[in-house]
Amino acid sequence: MATKWRSKSLSLALLVGVFVMWTLTLFAATNVYKNSVYFGEDAYFKSGAFSREINAIYENIQLYYLEAPHFNEKTPEEQLGNNEYYNVKRDAERTVQDRINNLEQKYSQRIETARNHETNADVDRLEAERDTKLAELNKEMDATLQLKLKAAIAAKQKQFSAAKTSLDNRLKSLYYVVKNLKTGETYSNIAPEALQKLRDQQAFIYTLDLPKIDEPNRFSYQMNVDQIKATYYILNPSQGTGIIQSDYLSYESMKNQAQATVYLFIVIAALTIGLTYTARTYQTGEISLMNIQTEIRKHFPLDVRAWTTFIATAALFGILMECELYYWSSTYISMYQITIVLIASALLVIVCSGFRGAVALLRHPEYLAQQWSSSLTASFWQTVKDTLERRGLIFKLIVFMAILGIMGFLPVCIVASSGEEVVIVFTFVWYILFLLVVLPYMMRKIKQLRAIIKGVEQMSQGNFDVTLPAKGKGQLSRMAMNINNLKYGLQLSLEKTRVSDRLKTELITNVSHDLKTPLTSIISYVDLLKKEGLSAEQSTHYLEVLDRKTQRLKVLIEDLFEASKMASGATELYWEKVDVSALLTQALAEFSDKIEASTLTFRVNVQSPHMYALLDGKKTWRVFENLIGNALKYALPGTRVYVTLTENTERVILVIQNISLHELNYDVEELFERFKRGDQSRGTEGSGLGLAIAKSIVELQGGTLTIDIDGDQFKVIAEFEKREMLAAPQE
């Protein structure tokens, strides 16, 4: 076990060491690249520092020799140049421009008023006043302009003095000979005889002629090459002193140090290669770059890994180019250097893992496709596609026509641009995108449209088993989905029609049974009364039975008539503010005798003694009567009936809950059917219309009545809306 642990530790240490050494190798290679500017002959004279110094000398020569001698002969605009003269003039105008604008606006209003009153004398007077004041302001502006021009010209003249001082300071550094090709004048800071003597003594380390015919763009001088030809003679450090000589000596010193970086790079690269070979020898299966790459692939999607690799590569490149690691003191190692090496090593691990993963994915395209499908970018693109699919048909048609219009216009652009490469490439890419994206999209939509047309034809022939293709989220897909929903709705309607026909049949059967039973009894007892010899007691008994059966028949007919009116909506409601709590209490009081006569126990819970709603009081009373009566008829004897009345901000809610006497083994909706009873044997005296009538009344008043069945638990819930006002009745 200890040997295995030591093996893992050694593998991990070697892996870390390999990446650290490769990081040091990259730093060494970067140092060689950075110091490559010091290699080669005349490295300093090809540097930017030398170019900047020569440019500064030329600017001073231009100021002192070319501009200063004829400066006073020029106009202010020529002395300052167009841009500077315009800026000075604009600053002078700004000092009084606001006052001029306010003055013109003020007099414009007054002059317009005088013209409206047709007083020409006042118009002339106001215009004269305005012109006088404008002239004064313009004179003030001219005076300000002259002052600013004098200040700018004085500053320019100071530049001439500064240029002479700068040229005098460089007498020990270089000599120059400048010839104005237009005037033929020559300017120099050394006599020709002294210059020739120094040339004979080889006192110059470098001679520069400008402009160079073979290298016209070597230096970015701000000179007009058609007017000036210059020769610069740079003194040897042993003969002269100055910025150029100091920089030259510094470059020579850095050149020696740059050569040392090459040797350092070779040594570190050799050590890195050796350590890499050793690490591969001692590498275990559990600790390797491949395992690191596998773990990264498990936890991060493809595009995150790609962006991380790209950012890590950019960060590593930035660290290598911007951070200095090797100092010329070999004994100095700072915490900064250690931190930079560790950060760069971590970035190198990410970069290597990313590139190895990219190579592996390119070798297995099917795995690349799988990885891409689960990436964040693919998810985002799918979201964009879904969004575009939801856009309207007109929008898509406009986009398609725009694409076709651009396709037709691009060949014209090619002809007009005389075959410019950029236009040709753009046209080619546009056509490729059309063939790869737009055309396949249109073909898919055409195929889907054909399938929809064929499916609709089959539906029109009565085949409702066909389902239209509704894949995607475009207009055609939504249309197919709507047609499918229409088909399902039609099928459901047909099913409801069949159920309705069955219920009508059952209704006729139930009505016939419920009406026939008391009618048969009435006929039978009438026949008995027709017989002679009946005693008075028998006749009274028969009459009582006839009266009971007649009342029963009357109730059935009245309930059936009321249920029909409710179902047809022909019932007229009389709206009033009803105290629902008081109405429920009154209804319970009306049933108190029957409640006491039964074995049921009523538990009543009213949230508030006064709960108001805009209802038809008589119709709502009928709801309470039917629901309470239903509980008395069909609740299991000896059980409790719970009556609860509550309210919220919008509704008053009545809940009546009891245990059913009979097994509730049918659908809830069937209980609302007319002539449907909880007693399927129809042995009770109910008409089977109570719940149907109650539901119709509640719904006509804007409420809802629902039933909840849980085993033998029966709960009816009536909700009444608290409406403050009603919509005006329609004629």
Buried (B, 14 or more C-beta within 10 A) or exposed (E): EEEEEEBEEBBEEBBBBBBBBBBBBBBBBBBBEBBEBBEEEEBBBEBEBBBBBBBBBBBBBBBBBBBBEEBEEEEBBEBBEEEBBEBBBEEBBEBBEEBBEEBEEEBEEBBEEBEEEEEEEBBEEBBEBBEEBBEEBEEBBEEBBEEBBEEBBEEBBEBBEEBBEBBEEBEEBBBBBBBBEEEEEEBBBBEEEEBEEBEEEEBBBBEBEBBEEEEEEEBEBEBEEEEBBBBBBBBBBEBBEBBBBEBBEEBEEBBEEBBEBBEBBEEBBEEBEEBBEEBEEEBBEEBBBBEBBEEBBEEBBBBBBBBBBEBBBEBBBEBBEEBEBBEEEEEEEEEEBEEBBBBBBBBBBBBBBBEBBBEBBEEEEEEBEEBBEEBEBBEEEEEEBEEBBBBEEEEBEEEEEEBEEEBEEBEEBBEEEEEEEEBBEBBEEBEEEBEEEBEEBEEBBEEBBEBBEEBBEEBEEEEEEBEBBBEBBBBBBBBBBEBBEEBEEEEEEEEEEEEEEEBEEBBEEBBEEBBEBBBEBBEEBEEBEEEEEBEEEEEEBBEEBBEEBBEBBEBBEEBBEBBBBBEEEEBEBEEEEBBBBBBBBEBBEBBEEEBEEBEBEBEEEBEEEEBBBBBBBEBBBBBBBBBBBBBBBBBBEEBEBBBBBBBEEEBBBBBBBBBBBBEBEEEEEEBBBBBBBBBEEBEBEBBBBBBBBBBBBBEBBBBBBEBEBEEBEBBBBBBBBBBEEEEEEEE
